[in-house]
């Protein structure tokens, strides 16, 4: 997970009114992974990413990569 993606998750979490600890409690996750993802230090499973995004109003989109011309 990049720092840019982590910042997007952090911003959406804050707009949703959750602290990291509140979001972790709601989702049944430990605090460390969410903190590390928000800081771009660690990857996260697709399952957990979708769960987090659903809770804070983001959507996970997977698109086919454009081929270079």
SVG drawing of the C-alpha trace seen along z (x, -y; Angstrom):
<svg xmlns="http://www.w3.org/2000/svg" viewBox="-20 -15 27 26">
<polyline fill="none" stroke="black" stroke-width="0.4" points="0.0,0.0 1.4,-3.4 1.6,-6.4 -0.9,-8.2 -3.4,-5.4 -2.9,-5.3 -3.5,-9.1 -6.8,-8.6 -7.9,-5.9 -6.9,-8.2 -8.8,-11.2 -11.9,-9.1 -11.7,-7.5 -11.6,-11.0 -14.5,-12.3 -16.5,-9.3 -15.9,-10.3 -13.8,-7.3 -10.5,-7.3 -8.2,-4.4 -9.2,-2.6 -12.9,-3.1 -12.6,-1.7 -10.5,1.2 -13.1,2.1 -16.0,1.8 -14.2,4.1 -12.6,6.5 -9.1,5.6 -6.0,4.8 -4.7,1.2 -1.2,1.8 -2.2,2.9 -4.5,-0.1 -1.9,-2.5 0.8,-0.9 -1.5,-1.0 -2.4,-4.7 1.3,-5.5 2.2,-3.4 4.3,-1.0 2.4,2.3 0.2,4.0 -3.2,5.3 -5.3,8.2 -8.0,7.4 -10.6,8.7 -9.5,6.3 -9.2,3.4 -12.7,3.9 -14.0,4.1 -12.2,0.9 -13.4,-0.9 -17.0,0.2 -16.9,-1.2 -15.5,-4.6 -17.3,-5.2 -14.7,-4.3 -14.9,-1.8 -12.3,0.6 -12.0,0.7 -9.9,3.1 -9.4,2.1 -7.5,3.7 -4.2,1.9 -3.9,-0.1 -1.4,1.3 1.5,-1.0 1.2,-2.2"/>
</svg>
